[in-house]
Amino acid sequence: MSETSLILPPGEFPAKLTATLRILLVVGIFMLLAGIFGFASERVWLSYLINFCFWSGLAQAGVVFSAAYRLTIGRWGETIRRVSEGFILFIPLSIFLFLLTFLGRHHLWPWIEEPIEAKAAWLNETFFFFRVTFYFLVLSIISLLYVRASIRPEIGLLKEKGLVPASFWVDWITAGWRDFNREREDCEQKLSRLVPVMLIAYGAIYAFVGFDVVMSLEPHWYSTMYGWLYFAHAFDAGVAATIIVAILARKYFHLEEMVSTKQFYDVSRLLMGLCMLAGGFYWSQYLVTWYGNLGEEIERFILRFSHDPWPPFQWAVIILLYFFPIVIFLSRSVKERPRMLLVIATIILVANWFYHFIEIAPSVWKDPAPPLGLIEISITLGYAGAVGLCWLAYARVVPLASAASATSEQLHEPGRRA
């Protein structure tokens, strides 16, 4: 491969897109501030935690998808892999976003106000916030090092040619730059070490995030499978989001030559498999708890399946997140039609949000009416705006199609030859 087999990053994006994402972010910040100063504080912090778990897991899973792709020596979807790495900038931001929950801790985790003596060694305020922050810090460092090694050769070459704007982000990626061939070889060696570390750390740490952040909302309830359930759903959301962004990028950045319908077919099969995996974990947990009549665990299911207002949400998640993907993805043509796939991936992503909603909300919210309305929409839109802006900041300097996916030996922009 020639060192000139590159695709230029899109550069600047439509002003309306950036402005819209900023407005969404401002809406979310405004609602959060309202909650901090006493407006519907319990609902605001509940929605904040739901969205934190959903969006932070989604962003982390994007990078994990890239690592899994490399581990399997994938060659079928280089551009889709590069799109998934675009969620990287939101991952370190998750550290700050988690620390903000300290302000609303009394509305979320009951053991903070009513300590449980038998579990005080683990469930105490100081240790809880320290270790969960440590979880996200470790994953942020590993993820940043991984993505840096993944994109460094191309970014360094583009900087050498004066084709990327100067920024702290670019300077950090290219620090100590030598030449393209040496850097590419060095980065391949680094990636061979970082990939297994990334995947093992994700599986182990996200299991504990599920245990600590979500399961401790009901401190007397315990399931050894919950950690696996948590990271499986995060991975599922990350792949669904990657498909959505890849389809939109293909259309608006003219990447039709780099992202074929065959690539969508392959990544759709992966999404179907992840939905089956998440559903399998959920069924395994339910089967053991219900038919084993485990009194200390069964109340959680009774609340969600039998007590209003939760059953409609629980059944909607089961149908749309576990069964719908299996049925709809039996069709080959659906997996190869970007417009149809965009709709399906969006449905799965929304269902995944409601999975987080039904896992978290019943543990905190005791009113008969479900906590869904303008507050929840505002917080969700704020998070979506933040994730979108982080992805655009990445895509401004990083080629959306990697050198491995280039089909010509010419340097060109998407849709336009240089």
N, C-alpha and C positions, 0 to 999 in steps of 0.2 A: 504494500500500500504506500502510495506516495504521501509525503508529508503535506502536500497541498490538497489532499482529498478531504476537504472540510466544507462544512455548511456554516455560513455566518449566522450568528444569533439574530433574532428578529429586530433587536435594537429597541426603538420606541414603539409603544403600543397606542391604539386609538385612545384619544383623550377621554372619550365618553366611558370607555371601559375602566380606566384608572379612576376617573371621577366617581363612577358608580360604586366601585369597591371602597373608596374612601368614605363615601356617604354611608355605606353599610356599616363600616367600622365605627364611624361617629355615632350612628344610631345605637349600636351595641354598647359603646362606652357611656353614652348618655344614660341608658337604662341601668347599667351597672352602678354608675354614680348615684342614680336615684335610689337604688337599693341600699347602697352604703349609707346614705343619709336618711334611711328610714321608710322609703316607699316600698311597700310589699316586699320587705327584705327576705322573708322566707322563700317566696316564689322566685325572686331574682337570684338568690344564691343556689337554689335548687336547679334552676335552668342553667346557671353558670357552670355548676359541676357536671351536669349532663353533657353540656357542649364541650367542656374541657376534656372529659373522657373520650368523647366521640372524635373531636378534631385532632387532639394530640395523638390518639391511637392511629387515626387515618394517616397523618403525616409520617409517623414513624414507620408504619407499614409500607408506605411508598418506597422508602429507602431499603427496607427489608426485602421487598419484592425485587429490587435491583440486585441485592446480594444473592438472593435465591436463584435469580436468573444466571448470575455468573457461576454459582456453585454447580449448576447443572450444565455448564458450558453452553448456554443458550446462544443461538445465532439467528433466531427467527424474528426478534423484535427489538433491534437496537434502539430505534427511536422511541418506542414505548418505554423501554428501560430508562432512557434519558429523561423522558417526561416524568416518570415516577420519582426520579432523583430530585425533581424540582421542588418537592415538599420539604427539602432539607432545612431551609431557613426558619421554618416554623418550629422545628424541634427544639433548638435552644431557647426560643421564646416561651416554650411550654414551662420552663423552669420558673420564669417570672409569673406566668399565669397561674401556676399551681400555688406559688407563695401568696398570691392574692386571696386564695381561699381561707387564709389565716384570719382575714377580716370577717368572714362569715362562718367560721368554724362552729359557733354555738348554734347555728341554724341547721347544721348538717350532721355532725357526729355526736350522738347522744352521750357517749362515754366521756366526752370532754367535761360536761357539766355534772354527770353522774358516774364517776370512775368505777370500774369493775375491779375489785380488789384482786381477784384471781388472775386477771389479765393485765394488771397494771404495769408489769414489766415490759410488755409489748405495746399495749394501748395507753400510752401516756403522751400528752401533747407535744412535749419537746422532742422525744425520740421519734414520734410519728412524722412530724414535719421535717426533721433532719434526714431520716432515711428515705422518705419519698422524694425529697429534693435531690438526695444523692442518687437515687435511681435515675432520674431524668438527666442529671449531670453526666453520669457515666454513659448513658445512651447518646447524649448530645455529642460528647467527645468522640466516641467511636464512630458515630454517623458522619460527623464533620470530616474526620480523617479519611473515612471510606470514600465519601463523595469527592473530597479534594484529590485523592489518588485517581479517582475515576475520570475526572474532567481536566486534570492538570496539563497533560500533554497538549490538548487542543487549545486550552485557554492560553497557555504559554506561547504557543505558535501564533495565535491570533494577536496577542499583545506584542510579540516581536514584530509583526507586520503592521502594527498600529490600527487594528481592526476592532478593538474593544475599548470602551471608555475606561479611563482610569478611575479606580475606586479602591477602598480598603479591602473589599471582598476579592477583587482581582489581584491586588498586591499580595494578600495572604496566600492565595492559591499558587501564585507563581514565585514566591520567595525562594531564592537560591536557584533560579532557573539556569539550566546549562544548554543543552541542545535537544531537539525533538526526539531523536532516536534513543539517546541515553535516558531521557526522562520517561519515554514510553516503556522501555524495558524495566526501569526502576519501579515505575508505578504498577506494572503488572506483578512484580514480585511482592510489593506491598499489599496489593489487592488479594493475592493468594493467601496472605496471612490474615487480612482484615475480614474477609468474607466469613470464614467459620466463626471468628470472634463475634461478628455482628449478629449472626443468626443465633448462636448460643446465648449471647447476652440478651437478645430480644425475648427469646422463649423464657429464660429464667427470670429476668427483671419484670417483664410485663405480667407474668403470673403473680408476682408479689405486688405489683401495682393493683391488680384486680383484688387480691386478698385485702390489702391495706386500705385502698381508697374507697372501694365499693362494698366489699363484704362487711367491713367494719361499720357501715351505716346501720346494720343490724348485728350488734356485737355478740349476741347470744346464738346467732346462726353461723354454721360453719360447714363448708363443703370443700373437700380436698380437690375436687375437679374444677372449682370455680376459676382458678388462675388460667387453666387451659382454655376454658370457655371464653374468658376475657380476651386473650390475645388472638384466638381464632376469629372472633368477630371483628377485632381491630384490623387484622390482615384482610379479611373479606371487604371491609369498608375501604381500605387502601387501594385494593385492586379495582374496585368499582369506580372510585374517584379517578384513578389513573386512566381507565377506559374513557371516562367522560372528558377529561382534559385532553387526552390524545385525539379523540374524535374532533373536538373543537379546534385544537391546534392544527390538525390535518387540513381542516377546511379554511381557517382564517390565515394560516401561515403558508398555505400552498405546499403541503408536504405529501401530496398524493403519491409521488414517486418513492417516498421513503417509508410510508405506512400503507401497506397493501391490505386488502380485505382478508387475505390469508393470515396476516398478523392478528387482526381482530378475531378471526376464527379461533386461533390458538389461545389468546388471552381470555376469550369468553369461556373456553373449556376450563381454564384455570379458575375463573370466577365461579363457575358451576361447581367445581370440585370443592372450593372453599366454603360455599354455601352448604354443601353436603357435609363437610367436615364440622362446621359450626352446628348444624342441625344434629349431627351424630353425637357431638359432645353434650348438647342440650338434652337429647333423649336419654343418653346414658345417665346423666345426673338425675333426671326425672324418674327413670326406671328404678334406680337403686333407692331413691328416697321414698317414692310412692308405694311401691310394692314391698319394700322393706319396712314400711310404716315407721320410718325414723322420726319420732316425735319432735326431736330438736331441729329437724330440717323441713318437715312437711308443712309447717305453718306458712312458710314463704310461698309455696305453691298455692296453698288454699287462698291466701290473700289475693294473689294475682289472677287466679282462675275463677274464684267464687264471690269475691267481695267487690261491690261497685265502688268506683267507676272503672276498675281495671280490666275485667275480662275482654271487652272489645279490643283493647290495645294488645293484650297478650295473644289473642287469636289472630289478629291482623299480622303480628310479627311472625308467628308460626307459618301462616299461609304464604305471606309475601317474601319472607326471607329464606325459608327452608324448602317449601314445595313449589312455589311459582318458578324459581330459577331452573329446577330440574325439569319441569314440564316444558317451559318455553325454550330452553336450550337444547331440547331434543331435535329441534329443527336446525338443519345446517344453514339454510338460507338466512335465518334470523341472525346467526352469528357473523355473517359476512355482509350484512347491510348496516352501514354506520348509523343511519337515522334511527332505525329500529333498535339497534344496540344501545344508542344513546338514551332512548326512553327506558329500556329495560334496566340498564345500569343505574339510571336515576331512581327508578322504583326500588331497586335493591338497596341503594344508598339511603334513601328515605326510610325504608324498613329497618335498616341498621340503626338509624338515629332513634327510631321508636323502640328498638331493642334496648338501647341505653336508657331511654326514658322509662320503660317498664321495669328495668332492673333497679333503677335508682329512685324514681319518684315515689313508689309505694312505701319505701323504707322511711321516707321523710315526711311525705304529705298525708295528713290525716283527715282533711276535709272531704265531704261527699262529692264535690265537683272536681273534675280533673284539672290540674294546673296547666292548662293550655290556652293561650291567648296572645295578646299583643306583647306581653312581657317576654314570653318564651320565643316568639318570632323575632323580636328585637335582638335578644341575646344571640340567637342562632345566626341571624344575619350579620351581626357584629363579628362573630367568629369566622363566618364564611368570607367576609371582607378581609380580615386579617390573613387568612390562609391564601386567598387570592392574591393579595398584594405581595406576600412573601414569594409566591410562585412566580409572579411577574418580575420581581427583583432578580430572581435566579435566571429567568429566561432572557433578560436584557443582555446578559453577558455570556451565557452558555448556549452553544449550538444545540437546538432541539433534536437535530439528527447528528449522531456521532460519526466520527470518521469511518467506523466499521460499516455504517449503513449507506455511505455515499456510493453512488453508482457511476460517477464520472471522475476523472482526474483533474477537474477544473474547480477553481474556487468560485463559488456562486452563492447568492442569497436565495432563500426559498422563493421559488417562482420567478427568479430573474438571474440570468447568467451574468457573471462579472467579466 
